[in-house]
């Protein structure tokens, strides 16, 4: 997919995407599993410890993970829609004024979201695994484990969706940015001062977005 248009910054410089919906969604699930699963390692360990303490099986933690990943898999319909829309844009769009304005606005919004109440609300629940587990009844078997996984996935989505939306600008399968976002999310979750990193990333994205709007050439540079 590296030669296909996967983001706003790649329009005009790469061929329109021709990947089928099934292949795209499969790639999205693999990408989300690789990016997001390591970030929830603390809560997975906590869940497993609680299950062992209650005499439950390892399979309940697997069910919890399945519920979590189901949320990020389902949201793949949105990037698929964006991917289809990118394919409809001609090379003329790359020379337009609205394209860098849109891309810059997405980056600014993603940065501003890092300072919102909802971001902080979801962040607190993602950074406190035992507090989350203590607030859920995990003694009723697989159904409750699945429900807890889905709920945690929704909190994680609320915490991280704005950062992952950056991929709409630089490329949905841009490996360099995927690694950068993964590192940011992982440190954010596991470092006690993770909120400082969140805010730093927010300011940086807003500055980058303003730069893209002011100097459109920046868009192509960050989308390599």
Residue pairs with C-beta under 8 A, 6 or more apart in sequence:
1 17
1 19
1 27
1 173
2 173
3 14
3 15
4 10
4 14
4 15
4 16
4 17
4 18
4 19
5 11
5 13
5 14
5 15
5 16
5 17
5 86
5 87
5 89
6 14
6 17
6 83
6 86
6 171
6 172
6 173
6 174
7 86
7 167
7 168
7 169
7 170
7 171
7 172
7 174
7 223
8 86
8 99
8 102
8 103
8 106
8 168
8 169
8 219
8 223
9 103
9 169
9 170
9 171
9 219
9 220
9 222
9 223
10 86
10 171
10 223
11 86
11 89
11 91
11 93
11 94
11 99
12 91
12 93
12 94
12 95
13 94
13 220
13 223
16 86
16 87
17 24
17 83
17 86
17 87
18 87
19 27
19 83
21 80
24 76
24 79
24 80
24 83
25 73
25 76
25 77
25 80
27 173
28 73
28 76
28 79
28 80
28 172
29 69
29 72
29 73
29 76
31 173
31 178
32 69
32 72
32 73
32 76
33 69
33 72
34 178
34 182
35 164
35 178
35 181
35 182
35 185
36 68
36 69
36 72
36 156
36 160
36 185
37 65
37 69
38 182
38 186
39 156
39 182
39 185
39 186
39 189
40 65
40 68
40 126
40 152
40 156
40 189
42 129
42 189
42 190
43 126
43 129
43 132
43 133
43 152
44 61
44 64
44 65
45 129
46 129
46 130
46 133
47 60
47 61
47 64
47 129
47 133
47 138
47 145
47 148
48 58
48 61
50 56
50 133
50 138
51 57
51 58
51 60
51 61
51 138
54 138
54 139
56 138
56 139
59 142
60 138
60 141
60 142
60 145
61 145
63 142
63 145
63 146
63 149
64 145
64 146
64 148
64 149
64 152
65 149
66 146
66 149
67 145
67 146
67 147
67 148
67 149
67 150
67 152
67 153
68 149
68 150
68 152
68 153
68 156
69 149
69 153
70 149
70 150
70 153
71 150
71 153
71 154
71 156
71 157
72 153
72 156
72 157
75 157
75 161
79 167
79 168
79 172
82 168
82 172
83 172
93 99
97 216
99 216
99 219
100 212
100 213
100 216
100 219
101 213
103 169
103 209
103 212
103 219
104 209
104 210
104 211
104 212
104 213
104 219
105 209
105 213
106 165
106 166
106 168
106 169
106 209
107 166
107 169
107 205
107 206
107 208
107 209
107 212
108 205
108 206
108 209
108 210
109 162
109 165
109 209
110 162
110 163
110 165
110 166
110 202
110 205
110 209
111 201
111 202
111 203
111 204
111 205
111 206
111 207
111 208
111 209
112 202
112 206
113 119
113 162
113 202
114 162
114 163
114 198
114 199
114 201
114 202
114 205
115 199
115 202
118 158
119 158
119 159
119 162
119 198
120 195
121 158
122 155
122 156
122 157
122 158
122 159
123 159
123 188
123 194
123 195
123 198
125 131
125 132
125 152
125 155
126 132
126 152
126 155
126 156
126 159
126 189
127 188
127 189
127 194
132 152
132 155
133 148
136 144
136 147
136 148
136 151
137 144
138 144
138 145
138 148
160 185
163 181
163 184
163 185
163 201
164 181
166 177
166 181
166 205
167 173
167 174
167 177
167 178
167 181
169 212
169 219
169 222
169 223
170 177
170 222
170 223
171 177
171 223
174 223
176 224
184 197
184 201
187 194
187 197
188 194
188 195
188 197
188 198
191 197
208 218
208 222
211 218
212 218
212 219
212 222
